């Protein structure tokens, strides 16, 4: 009996990661001294190859050696980190995934009176970065249960303007459940479907 193996259309690195990795290799091949703010990708083999080519991994801007260019990883970073890089006149390339940058632009355009609901992992660098671009309150939920708690505890006025975004890698199944609750409970919520198609 023969078996058929079907390879997912999005197997391998997603667009944002592929773009960031190619960018780092291109900079190194051009003779630039490069450090990445955190590992560019969660792939030990690739990170090891970059380290052999002289790429340094730093955890904070203060660790950036003189003469090095910083590459911001795909997840993005907090707005304050970008501000710090610019204030210190450090050369940098922002390799934040364009889909993540889109979320930053969405939340940034609403003033402080508009609370933001974020579907995702509160400790994930992408979510931390998204929240830093919010002008007002933001609330993170990882499932329908956490969303219900936020909505039941009167942290936000459910009749006022609210927006909702998600981490790009949030579970589509969980998102559908949460979206249904939000549409039922929050009468004036603008929902942005920001889950990446590769997820």
JOSULTA-V983703 format. One record per residue. SS is DSSP state (hx for helix, st for strand, lp for the rest). PHI is phi in radians with two decimals (NA if undefined). D_CENTER is the distance of its C-alpha to the mean C-alpha in whole Angstrom. Layout:
# JOSULTA-V983703
SS/PHI/D_CENTER, SS/PHI/D_CENTER
This chain:
# JOSULTA-V983703
lp/NA/44, lp/-1.60/41, lp/-1.95/38, lp/-1.82/35, lp/-1.83/32, lp/-1.90/29, lp/-1.57/26, lp/-1.04/23, lp/-1.06/22, lp/-1.84/19, lp/-1.13/20, lp/1.62/19, lp/-1.26/15, lp/-1.26/13, hx/-0.94/13, hx/-1.12/10, hx/-1.20/11, hx/-1.01/15, hx/-1.07/15, hx/-1.15/13, hx/-1.09/16, hx/-1.07/19, hx/-1.11/18, hx/-1.10/18, hx/-1.04/22, hx/-1.10/23, hx/-1.10/23, hx/-1.10/24, hx/-1.13/27, lp/-1.49/28, lp/1.49/29, lp/-1.37/26, lp/-1.53/25, st/-2.19/21, st/-2.26/19, st/-1.90/16, st/-1.45/14, lp/1.47/13, lp/-1.08/14, lp/-1.11/13, lp/-2.71/13, lp/-1.51/14, lp/-2.60/17, hx/-1.02/20, hx/-1.13/22, hx/-1.18/20, hx/-1.08/19, hx/-1.07/23, hx/-1.10/24, hx/-1.13/22, hx/-1.10/24, hx/-1.11/27, lp/-1.57/26, lp/1.74/26, lp/-1.29/22, st/-1.78/22, st/-1.84/19, st/-2.08/18, lp/-1.74/17, lp/-2.56/17, hx/-1.07/19, hx/-1.10/22, hx/-1.54/22, lp/-1.22/22, lp/-1.18/26, lp/-1.00/28, lp/1.46/27, lp/-1.71/24, st/-1.73/21, st/-1.69/18, st/-1.94/15, st/-1.40/11, lp/-1.22/9, lp/-1.03/7, lp/-1.11/4, lp/1.48/5, lp/-2.40/8, lp/-1.16/10, hx/-0.97/12, hx/-1.09/15, hx/-1.21/14, hx/-1.08/14, hx/-1.03/17, hx/-1.11/19, hx/-1.03/18, hx/-1.18/20, hx/-1.14/23, lp/-1.60/24, lp/0.94/24, lp/-1.58/22, lp/-1.15/22, st/-2.61/18, st/-2.18/16, st/-1.57/12, lp/-1.67/11, lp/-0.98/8, lp/-0.94/7, hx/-0.98/10, hx/-1.24/8, hx/-1.25/5, hx/-1.04/8, hx/-1.06/10, hx/-1.13/8, hx/-0.98/9, hx/-1.12/12, hx/-1.06/13, hx/-1.21/13, hx/-1.20/14, lp/-1.36/17, lp/-1.70/18, lp/-1.32/21, lp/-1.15/21, lp/-1.41/23, lp/-1.79/21, st/-1.24/19, st/-2.06/15, st/-1.68/15, st/-2.13/11, st/-1.48/12, lp/2.86/10, lp/-1.65/11, lp/-0.99/11, lp/-1.69/11, lp/-1.35/8, hx/-0.94/6, hx/-1.11/3, hx/-1.20/6, hx/-1.04/8, hx/-1.10/6, hx/-0.99/7, hx/-1.08/10, hx/-1.22/11, lp/-1.62/11, lp/-1.29/13, lp/-1.49/17, lp/-2.31/19, lp/-1.22/18, st/-2.39/15, st/-2.31/16, st/-1.94/13, st/-2.35/15, lp/-1.82/15, lp/-2.80/18, hx/-1.13/21, hx/-1.12/23, hx/-1.15/20, hx/-1.08/20, hx/-1.02/24, hx/-1.07/24, hx/-1.06/22, hx/-1.24/24, hx/-1.42/27, lp/-1.58/27, lp/0.96/27, lp/-1.22/24, lp/-2.37/24, lp/-1.44/27, lp/-1.19/26, lp/-1.68/28, lp/-1.53/27, lp/-1.10/24, st/-2.43/20, st/-2.16/17, st/-2.38/15, st/-2.27/11, st/-2.37/9, lp/-1.02/6, lp/-1.09/7, lp/-1.82/9, lp/-1.15/11, lp/-1.07/14, hx/-1.11/16, hx/-1.09/19, hx/-1.16/18, hx/-1.03/16, hx/-1.07/20, hx/-1.11/22, hx/-1.21/20, hx/-1.04/20, hx/-1.07/24, hx/-1.13/24, hx/-1.05/22, hx/-1.09/24, hx/-1.37/27, hx/-1.63/27, lp/-1.81/25, lp/-1.33/27, lp/-2.25/25, st/-1.78/22, st/-1.67/20, st/-1.80/17, lp/-1.90/15, lp/-1.45/14, lp/-1.96/10, lp/-1.33/11, lp/-1.23/11, lp/-1.07/14, lp/-1.28/14, lp/-1.25/13
